[in-house]
Amino acid sequence: MKEDLDRSLGFLLHDVSRLLRKRFDQRARSLGLTRAQYHLLAHLARKEGINQAGLAEILEIEPITLTRLVDRMEAGAWLERRADPEDRRARTLFLTDKARAVFRRMRMIASSLHDEALRGFPPEERERLLDALARARGNLCDLAGGGEPVDPGEDAPMARSSARSARRSG
């Protein structure tokens, strides 16, 4: 039975994710944020200007839960709410300079942790792993009827790979 789990995609992804979160939490304690708060900052950094309902959907939490979290983070000067130019009832969210500085530190911690997790992987094997996971994510999004669009931001593996290819050929 143990052997089955050691080669199970779901188990491996969950376990690697759990271990990455645990190690990240240990290293990020000094930043003064909860996991929920830095999770919010990470998604907001990718989709700055999103409204609260959209962010709640991405974070897979209830809007009222997000509202309480945003209230605390706004009070701590981590983010600011602005009127939505397209819907006067809605508010959009933006990072503050304080949050941007902490987010940069979060990225450095994450990058160091990823390097440790992938120690011994040659660069091309790292890229293949990231590309394969990005494809699997895309497949699952397609199966869900496009429920969660794949937004290859500048940090997405496929975008990095394409950018590198373009630099090499250009």
Secondary structure, DSSP 4 states (H G I P E B T S, - for coil): -HHHHHT-HHHHHHHHHHHHHHHHHHHHGGG---HHHHHHHHHHHHSTT-BHHHHHHHHTS-HHHHHHHHHHHHHTTSEEEEEETTEEEEEEEEE-HHHHHHHHHHHHHHHHHHHHHTTT--HHHHHHHHHHHHHHHHHHHHHTTSSS-----TTSHHHHHHHHHHHHH-
